[in-house]
Amino acid sequence: MDTTTGPLTGRTQPAPPRAGRREWTALAVLMLPLLLVSMDVSVLYFAIPFISADLAPSSTQQLWILDMYGFVLAGLLITMGALGDRIGRRTLVLAGAGVFGLASLAAAYADSAQLLIAVRALLGVGGAALMPSTLALIRNLFHDEKQRAQAVTAWTGVMTLGISFGPVVSGALLEHFWWGSVFLINLPAMVLLLILAPLLLPEVKQSAPGRFDGTSAVLSLTGLLPVIQGVKELARNGVQLLPVLSVAAGLVLLYVFVRRQSRIAHPLVDLELLRRRAFGGAVLANLFAIAATVGMAVFLTQYLQSVLGKSPFQAALWSLVPAAGAFVGAPAGATLARRLDRGSVMAGGFAVSACGFLALTQVRTDSALWFTLTACAVYSSGLVAAMALANELALGAAPPERAGSAAAVLESGQELGGALGMAVLGSVGAAVYRHGMASAPAAARETLGGALATAHGNDLTAAFGAFTRGLDYAALGAAVLMAAAAVLALTLLRARRGDASAA
């Protein structure tokens, strides 16, 4: 039997079993629904004009059609992670696949805006059941540390690719089919998962989970939703009373949620786990990474379409180029982490990402497209390498029986990071744009879209210049976030002498 030496005792211990063809096949089965669940965040970007023409939603309904899925997904992650630990992760994956498939079918043939909003909420329920379970099952399928790192790297890459790939798939389908086709592509994957999951995935759950605390589930949902919605509204419309009150109310409810977790016998979130450097530090690092990524994506999409004049589908295709950096960075980070300290490698990844963002601060309206895309590929390579290691470190720090809850907390942090990135970096860029357009008419001064609709000639050129300067400052903010994440990785995630958990 293969053996290994214990980090503290020096005794020879049995090596963990290595995954074989069955486990890797199971991982491949889990990756397809993960790709589609992450794609659904962005798959409607190009479909909205067609939905508007068919269902005639109001402006408020249109926003809810876009946002409802992400809101429900984020709000239910913690609940679903804890539920999977109790009833079984394979059971929850099967339930999530069934809900997601049926909701996709209903969304494709929705005949009113109200029905589509409701079905998008149901899609969020299915997605929330699938997301933490797919990551948690990796903890149960791959016991060998090296193999688990490879599997988590693949999970991180697929999730990142799905968000970028959604608009491309949407654009391609809408060239030939009606808007409902963007939902129907989910059905084959969910059917395949329902067939193969019982054959390939183990059933894992806590042996004595205790009573499921419904009050905590309600508090986590009603706390997260107002915070994320309020932050997005602040990013979209600036500082207003209602979104500020929404964020404040959500924070109060989340405080009550955390206090309750510290007092009940069977909490949804293990606060002791969050206090561990490996887990809490990884959650924070991922939050910073997603904040920088999402915050910059808003500017880069508008830069490609509005400033460079690319069509939506062309812009979506060009936006895939930086993903090549992720395919280089993630394996490189995993390879280095087998030879060097993980925290140091993560810090290096964040430093590389900061360099890419700093390069973006030099983008101008007449900059070559290759320069912008190369800078994006650089920051993408460092970010995904660091995120994959953070995910693997957090998952390894969690007890196997609590892996579902741990994955849910990690992903909830990512959702919150995305909202904060839009708000913070979006506000920075918008402030720079408005300063540059101080003498322009009100519509052109507020947004680049308003300038495109009302400005001409030199005024439009000035708007492009002001927007690009806003992009530069947002990139500088993202670089600062990456520098902070690098310091965090060196401070919290670098192994210390004699630290068993880090070893």
Wavefront OBJ file of the C-alpha trace (Angstrom):
o trace
v 0.000 0.000 0.000
v 1.229 3.520 -0.781
v 2.126 5.500 2.297
v 2.932 9.058 3.253
v 4.486 10.688 6.310
v 2.220 12.610 8.706
v 3.075 16.341 8.944
v 3.184 16.406 12.728
v 3.890 12.916 14.013
v 6.363 11.749 11.391
v 4.574 8.379 11.343
v 3.908 6.581 8.116
v 0.244 6.919 7.155
v -1.728 5.349 4.294
v -1.794 7.598 1.243
v -5.274 8.799 0.287
v -6.863 6.791 -2.525
v -6.348 8.217 -5.999
v -9.276 8.940 -8.291
v -9.738 6.755 -11.343
v -11.708 6.910 -14.568
v -15.050 6.799 -12.757
v -14.279 9.890 -10.661
v -12.958 11.910 -13.606
v -16.020 10.943 -15.651
v -18.209 12.097 -12.766
v -16.345 15.417 -12.743
v -17.019 15.842 -16.469
v -20.718 15.176 -15.861
v -20.757 17.856 -13.134
v -18.981 20.422 -15.315
v -21.691 20.636 -17.995
v -24.515 21.827 -15.703
v -22.009 24.127 -13.948
v -21.207 25.696 -17.324
v -24.890 26.258 -18.077
v -25.754 27.566 -14.597
v -22.937 30.140 -14.806
v -23.907 30.997 -18.403
v -27.446 31.836 -17.319
v -26.111 34.886 -15.461
v -25.236 36.544 -18.791
v -27.107 34.591 -21.472
v -29.969 37.129 -21.724
v -27.777 40.141 -22.584
v -28.477 39.844 -26.322
v -31.936 38.295 -25.962
v -33.502 41.224 -24.089
v -34.372 43.240 -27.253
v -36.211 40.210 -28.681
v -37.969 39.521 -25.365
v -38.987 43.194 -25.176
v -40.492 43.069 -28.663
v -42.409 39.860 -27.876
v -43.525 40.332 -24.248
v -43.463 44.170 -23.993
v -42.139 44.345 -20.407
v -41.921 47.668 -18.599
v -38.452 49.043 -17.825
v -38.731 47.745 -14.261
v -39.856 44.310 -15.442
v -36.959 44.208 -17.896
v -34.480 44.785 -15.074
v -36.113 42.037 -13.013
v -35.947 39.635 -15.961
v -32.187 40.223 -16.064
v -31.507 40.304 -12.315
v -33.990 37.876 -10.743
v -31.915 34.764 -11.497
v -28.747 36.159 -9.921
v -30.597 37.530 -6.885
v -32.283 34.232 -6.016
v -29.119 32.245 -6.771
v -27.059 34.402 -4.414
v -29.698 34.483 -1.690
v -30.180 30.700 -1.541
v -26.576 29.468 -1.787
v -26.017 29.227 1.978
v -29.368 27.514 2.520
v -28.793 25.006 -0.287
v -25.243 24.244 0.827
v -26.412 23.382 4.331
v -29.394 21.448 2.961
v -27.104 19.347 0.755
v -24.973 18.430 3.778
v -28.130 17.168 5.491
v -30.195 15.412 2.813
v -27.308 14.361 0.585
v -25.386 16.227 -2.118
v -26.293 13.824 -4.913
v -29.960 14.122 -3.950
v -29.723 17.903 -4.082
v -27.915 17.808 -7.450
v -30.707 15.655 -8.888
v -33.386 17.942 -7.442
v -31.570 21.014 -8.762
v -31.212 19.489 -12.213
v -34.925 18.675 -12.320
v -35.969 22.172 -11.206
v -33.489 23.842 -13.563
v -34.621 21.755 -16.540
v -38.342 22.306 -15.970
v -37.825 26.021 -15.349
v -35.773 26.298 -18.555
v -38.618 24.708 -20.525
v -41.159 27.056 -18.930
v -38.944 30.117 -19.578
v -38.560 29.255 -23.257
v -42.332 29.376 -23.777
v -43.246 32.116 -21.278
v -46.008 34.311 -22.726
v -45.794 37.248 -20.318
v -43.118 39.276 -18.556
v -44.548 38.344 -15.145
v -44.310 34.625 -15.920
v -40.757 34.981 -17.222
v -39.692 36.801 -14.031
v -41.235 34.061 -11.886
v -39.572 31.316 -13.916
v -36.214 33.111 -13.742
v -36.600 32.981 -9.941
v -37.228 29.230 -10.211
v -34.084 28.912 -12.346
v -32.230 30.619 -9.497
v -33.545 27.995 -7.069
v -32.264 25.195 -9.318
v -28.929 26.941 -9.848
v -28.469 27.457 -6.102
v -29.042 23.736 -5.542
v -26.471 22.802 -8.195
v -23.619 25.268 -7.580
v -22.397 24.397 -4.043
v -23.080 20.693 -4.524
v -20.884 20.464 -7.634
v -17.942 21.996 -5.754
v -18.591 20.049 -2.540
v -18.731 16.712 -4.386
v -15.182 17.341 -5.632
v -14.148 17.103 -1.969
v -15.693 13.621 -1.860
v -14.580 12.388 -5.284
v -10.927 13.451 -5.045
v -9.098 12.582 -1.824
v -5.592 12.937 -3.253
v -4.483 16.546 -2.793
v -2.849 16.872 -6.223
v -5.874 15.458 -8.032
v -8.270 17.596 -5.999
v -6.284 20.688 -6.965
v -6.618 19.731 -10.640
v -10.360 19.154 -10.258
v -10.938 22.473 -8.466
v -8.868 24.248 -11.127
v -11.165 22.743 -13.769
v -14.254 23.803 -11.759
v -12.982 27.386 -11.459
v -12.117 27.568 -15.155
v -15.517 26.249 -16.252
v -17.382 28.657 -13.973
v -15.359 31.624 -15.291
v -15.731 30.493 -18.893
v -19.493 30.104 -18.499
v -19.990 33.740 -17.495
v -17.925 34.882 -20.500
v -19.446 32.346 -22.891
v -23.097 33.210 -22.159
v -23.331 36.248 -24.488
v -21.558 34.369 -27.310
v -23.949 31.420 -27.143
v -26.887 33.819 -26.892
v -25.739 35.781 -29.936
v -25.149 32.654 -32.009
v -28.555 31.162 -31.176
v -30.415 34.400 -31.840
v -28.899 34.546 -35.327
v -31.037 31.511 -36.240
v -33.705 30.864 -33.583
v -36.196 32.691 -31.347
v -35.242 33.974 -27.888
v -36.555 30.891 -26.092
v -33.704 28.841 -27.564
v -31.276 30.362 -25.029
v -33.184 28.432 -22.347
v -33.783 25.193 -24.270
v -30.035 24.506 -24.566
v -30.119 23.679 -20.844
v -32.398 20.657 -21.286
v -29.982 18.057 -22.796
v -27.386 18.698 -20.068
v -29.943 18.382 -17.270
v -31.376 15.164 -18.721
v -27.847 13.741 -19.012
v -27.144 14.702 -15.403
v -30.370 13.059 -14.186
v -29.377 9.827 -15.955
v -25.677 9.643 -15.051
v -25.571 11.205 -11.574
v -27.109 8.168 -9.792
v -24.533 5.936 -11.508
v -21.390 8.040 -10.977
v -21.835 10.338 -7.990
v -21.566 9.171 -4.377
v -24.259 10.100 -1.902
v -22.644 12.140 0.862
v -24.333 13.701 3.866
v -23.727 14.353 7.532
v -24.240 11.342 9.770
v -25.957 13.382 12.524
v -26.848 16.734 10.979
v -29.352 17.934 13.552
v -32.477 19.945 12.872
v -32.445 22.238 9.831
v -32.935 25.796 11.088
v -35.555 27.410 8.863
v -35.249 30.748 10.648
v -31.563 30.967 9.696
v -32.427 30.106 6.089
v -34.947 32.965 5.951
v -32.484 35.377 7.584
v -29.714 34.527 5.095
v -32.049 35.043 2.131
v -33.672 38.247 3.402
v -30.274 39.604 4.427
v -28.287 38.893 1.272
v -30.944 39.956 -1.246
v -31.374 43.583 -0.034
v -27.595 44.038 0.192
v -26.905 42.765 -3.324
v -29.899 44.554 -4.864
v -29.075 47.806 -3.062
v -25.430 47.696 -4.119
v -26.429 47.091 -7.749
v -28.915 49.968 -7.634
v -26.217 52.261 -6.207
v -23.923 51.246 -9.060
v -26.679 51.793 -11.620
v -28.244 55.053 -10.398
v -25.799 56.606 -7.937
v -26.414 57.370 -4.264
v -30.151 57.385 -3.500
v -32.068 56.918 -0.273
v -33.932 53.701 -1.128
v -30.909 51.543 -2.092
v -28.944 52.896 0.894
v -31.801 51.840 3.205
v -31.941 48.477 1.415
v -28.246 47.834 2.078
v -28.578 48.963 5.703
v -31.590 46.718 6.323
v -29.827 43.759 4.734
v -26.718 44.286 6.866
v -28.843 44.368 10.021
v -30.500 41.070 9.060
v -27.120 39.507 8.249
v -25.839 40.598 11.656
v -28.821 38.866 13.268
v -28.087 35.797 11.106
v -24.447 35.660 12.246
v -25.421 36.109 15.899
v -27.918 33.264 15.572
v -25.276 30.984 14.027
v -23.072 31.479 17.074
v -25.850 30.473 19.460
v -27.693 27.520 17.924
v -26.524 23.914 18.138
v -26.682 23.138 14.407
v -25.887 26.321 12.433
v -26.078 26.681 8.651
v -22.645 28.349 8.645
v -19.781 27.102 10.784
v -18.336 30.344 12.179
v -15.328 28.462 13.519
v -14.508 27.482 9.941
v -14.608 31.138 8.879
v -12.075 31.946 11.593
v -9.527 29.568 10.078
v -6.928 31.442 8.075
v -7.071 29.004 5.148
v -10.835 29.292 4.746
v -11.615 32.877 5.780
v -8.614 34.199 3.865
v -9.620 32.268 0.730
v -13.169 33.655 0.909
v -11.824 37.219 1.143
v -9.321 36.657 -1.673
v -12.069 35.334 -3.942
v -14.302 38.292 -3.054
v -11.573 40.723 -4.141
v -10.927 38.761 -7.336
v -14.567 38.676 -8.422
v -15.014 42.355 -7.509
v -12.173 43.329 -9.855
v -13.373 41.014 -12.644
v -17.037 42.032 -12.653
v -16.295 45.708 -12.083
v -14.019 45.859 -15.122
v -16.255 43.702 -17.340
v -18.902 46.459 -17.400
v -16.394 48.965 -18.807
v -14.710 46.603 -21.255
v -18.015 45.545 -22.823
v -19.045 49.177 -23.401
v -15.552 50.065 -24.638
v -15.656 47.335 -27.289
v -19.196 48.148 -28.427
v -19.533 51.917 -28.034
v -15.996 53.308 -28.332
v -14.578 50.811 -30.853
v -17.900 50.326 -32.658
v -18.081 46.518 -32.517
v -21.444 44.819 -32.884
v -22.734 43.046 -29.753
v -21.859 39.633 -31.175
v -18.394 40.795 -32.279
v -17.789 42.303 -28.853
v -18.804 39.024 -27.211
v -16.409 37.062 -29.444
v -13.520 39.462 -28.755
v -14.243 39.257 -25.023
v -13.453 35.525 -25.175
v -9.834 36.233 -26.163
v -8.766 37.093 -22.581
v -10.131 33.708 -21.493
v -7.055 32.217 -23.162
v -5.068 33.704 -20.299
v -7.132 31.674 -17.855
v -6.288 28.429 -19.662
v -2.596 29.264 -19.265
v -2.710 30.749 -15.765
v -4.748 28.098 -13.961
v -2.540 25.072 -14.839
v 0.599 27.151 -14.275
v -0.600 28.161 -10.819
v -1.491 24.572 -9.926
v 1.954 23.374 -11.073
v 3.794 26.031 -9.065
v 1.682 25.301 -5.981
v 3.001 21.720 -5.950
v 6.548 23.058 -5.603
v 6.082 26.309 -3.694
v 3.920 27.625 -0.887
v 0.325 28.129 -2.039
v -0.130 31.493 -0.384
v 2.985 32.803 -2.121
v 1.814 31.467 -5.489
v -1.594 33.102 -4.962
v 0.106 36.383 -4.104
v 2.113 36.065 -7.312
v -1.086 35.454 -9.297
v -2.694 38.549 -7.838
v 0.473 40.533 -8.589
v 0.366 39.400 -12.245
v -3.286 40.386 -12.360
v -2.440 43.817 -10.921
v 0.091 44.290 -13.740
v -2.621 43.524 -16.300
v -4.970 46.062 -14.724
v -2.170 48.653 -14.599
v -1.627 48.116 -18.323
v -5.331 48.851 -18.855
v -4.836 52.280 -17.272
v -2.946 53.187 -20.481
v -5.878 52.398 -22.807
v -6.977 55.341 -24.971
v -9.754 55.763 -27.521
v -7.274 55.046 -30.344
v -5.392 52.211 -28.612
v -4.799 49.074 -30.640
v -7.304 46.330 -29.856
v -4.492 43.793 -29.401
v -3.027 45.901 -26.567
v -6.318 46.000 -24.653
v -6.982 42.289 -25.120
v -3.423 41.351 -24.133
v -3.733 43.352 -20.906
v -7.035 41.561 -20.228
v -5.420 38.167 -20.871
v -2.637 39.024 -18.395
v -5.011 39.984 -15.593
v -7.241 36.994 -16.382
v -4.317 34.541 -16.165
v -3.238 35.768 -12.741
v -6.772 36.026 -11.383
v -7.931 32.548 -12.370
v -4.680 30.983 -11.119
v -5.152 32.636 -7.718
v -8.897 31.900 -7.569
v -8.399 28.210 -8.351
v -5.872 27.910 -5.532
v -8.159 29.845 -3.159
v -11.080 27.532 -3.962
v -8.938 24.446 -3.441
v -7.451 25.775 -0.211
v -10.891 26.626 1.201
v -12.363 23.280 0.201
v -9.424 21.404 1.725
v -9.764 23.358 4.990
v -13.415 22.339 5.408
v -14.346 18.999 7.001
v -15.705 16.652 4.308
v -19.110 16.451 6.006
v -19.430 20.287 5.890
v -18.123 20.745 2.355
v -21.530 21.822 1.027
v -21.877 24.660 3.527
v -18.256 25.674 2.953
v -18.744 25.794 -0.827
v -21.905 27.850 -0.383
v -20.133 30.434 1.799
v -17.308 30.643 -0.751
v -19.746 31.201 -3.620
v -21.852 33.679 -1.629
v -18.689 35.707 -1.133
v -18.155 35.675 -4.884
v -21.693 36.905 -5.536
v -21.251 39.709 -3.013
v -17.873 40.530 -4.549
v -19.464 40.890 -7.977
v -22.057 43.330 -6.659
v -19.412 45.337 -4.780
v -17.181 45.428 -7.853
v -19.976 46.892 -9.952
v -20.727 49.460 -7.264
v -17.201 50.560 -6.307
v -15.392 50.434 -9.656
v -18.554 51.482 -11.491
v -18.894 54.535 -9.264
v -15.238 55.461 -9.792
v -15.550 55.250 -13.568
v -18.894 57.069 -13.614
v -17.515 59.922 -11.478
v -14.547 60.381 -13.824
v -16.880 60.325 -16.842
v -19.232 62.931 -15.356
v -16.297 65.167 -14.445
v -15.043 65.006 -18.021
v -18.528 65.818 -19.361
v -19.342 68.611 -16.868
v -20.278 71.081 -19.608
v -22.309 68.620 -21.703
v -26.127 68.358 -21.764
v -27.692 66.365 -18.937
v -28.370 63.175 -20.945
v -24.805 63.026 -22.305
v -23.343 63.882 -18.901
v -24.971 60.944 -17.100
v -23.977 57.952 -19.257
v -22.152 57.072 -22.451
v -25.429 55.639 -23.753
v -27.021 59.058 -23.307
v -24.137 60.646 -25.208
v -24.529 58.178 -28.081
v -28.213 59.075 -28.315
v -27.820 62.877 -28.192
v -24.233 63.919 -29.007
v -22.513 64.283 -32.383
v -19.114 65.208 -33.762
v -16.708 66.705 -31.225
v -19.170 66.188 -28.361
v -19.273 62.466 -29.065
v -15.476 62.337 -29.319
v -15.286 64.047 -25.923
v -17.700 61.465 -24.493
v -15.533 58.610 -25.781
v -12.468 60.230 -24.208
v -14.219 60.782 -20.871
v -15.478 57.189 -20.794
v -12.020 55.811 -21.574
v -10.522 57.881 -18.748
v -13.196 56.403 -16.486
v -12.099 52.939 -17.628
v -8.481 53.859 -16.803
v -9.356 54.894 -13.256
v -11.549 51.827 -12.746
v -8.602 49.672 -13.863
v -6.423 51.494 -11.324
v -8.982 50.655 -8.639
v -8.931 47.002 -9.735
v -5.120 47.012 -9.535
v -5.347 48.322 -5.955
v -7.789 45.510 -5.121
v -5.341 42.965 -6.540
v -2.474 44.450 -4.532
v -4.622 44.166 -1.397
v -5.458 40.552 -2.287
v -1.729 39.784 -2.724
v -0.978 41.198 0.720
v -3.900 39.218 2.151
v -2.565 35.994 0.576
v 0.905 36.578 2.029
v -0.504 37.488 5.442
v -3.230 34.878 5.912
v -2.679 32.096 3.404
v 1.080 31.537 3.455
v 1.972 28.440 5.470
v 3.516 29.102 8.864
v 6.057 26.853 10.513
v 4.287 24.325 12.691
v 0.823 25.156 11.332
v -0.893 21.804 10.761
v -3.830 23.156 8.803
v -1.575 25.074 6.420
v 0.604 21.986 5.978
l 1 2 3 4 5 6 7 8 9 10 11 12 13 14 15 16 17 18 19 20 21 22 23 24 25 26 27 28 29 30 31 32 33 34 35 36 37 38 39 40 41 42 43 44 45 46 47 48 49 50 51 52 53 54 55 56 57 58 59 60 61 62 63 64 65 66 67 68 69 70 71 72 73 74 75 76 77 78 79 80 81 82 83 84 85 86 87 88 89 90 91 92 93 94 95 96 97 98 99 100 101 102 103 104 105 106 107 108 109 110 111 112 113 114 115 116 117 118 119 120 121 122 123 124 125 126 127 128 129 130 131 132 133 134 135 136 137 138 139 140 141 142 143 144 145 146 147 148 149 150 151 152 153 154 155 156 157 158 159 160 161 162 163 164 165 166 167 168 169 170 171 172 173 174 175 176 177 178 179 180 181 182 183 184 185 186 187 188 189 190 191 192 193 194 195 196 197 198 199 200 201 202 203 204 205 206 207 208 209 210 211 212 213 214 215 216 217 218 219 220 221 222 223 224 225 226 227 228 229 230 231 232 233 234 235 236 237 238 239 240 241 242 243 244 245 246 247 248 249 250 251 252 253 254 255 256 257 258 259 260 261 262 263 264 265 266 267 268 269 270 271 272 273 274 275 276 277 278 279 280 281 282 283 284 285 286 287 288 289 290 291 292 293 294 295 296 297 298 299 300 301 302 303 304 305 306 307 308 309 310 311 312 313 314 315 316 317 318 319 320 321 322 323 324 325 326 327 328 329 330 331 332 333 334 335 336 337 338 339 340 341 342 343 344 345 346 347 348 349 350 351 352 353 354 355 356 357 358 359 360 361 362 363 364 365 366 367 368 369 370 371 372 373 374 375 376 377 378 379 380 381 382 383 384 385 386 387 388 389 390 391 392 393 394 395 396 397 398 399 400 401 402 403 404 405 406 407 408 409 410 411 412 413 414 415 416 417 418 419 420 421 422 423 424 425 426 427 428 429 430 431 432 433 434 435 436 437 438 439 440 441 442 443 444 445 446 447 448 449 450 451 452 453 454 455 456 457 458 459 460 461 462 463 464 465 466 467 468 469 470 471 472 473 474 475 476 477 478 479 480 481 482 483 484 485 486 487 488 489 490 491 492 493 494 495 496 497 498 499 500 501 502 503
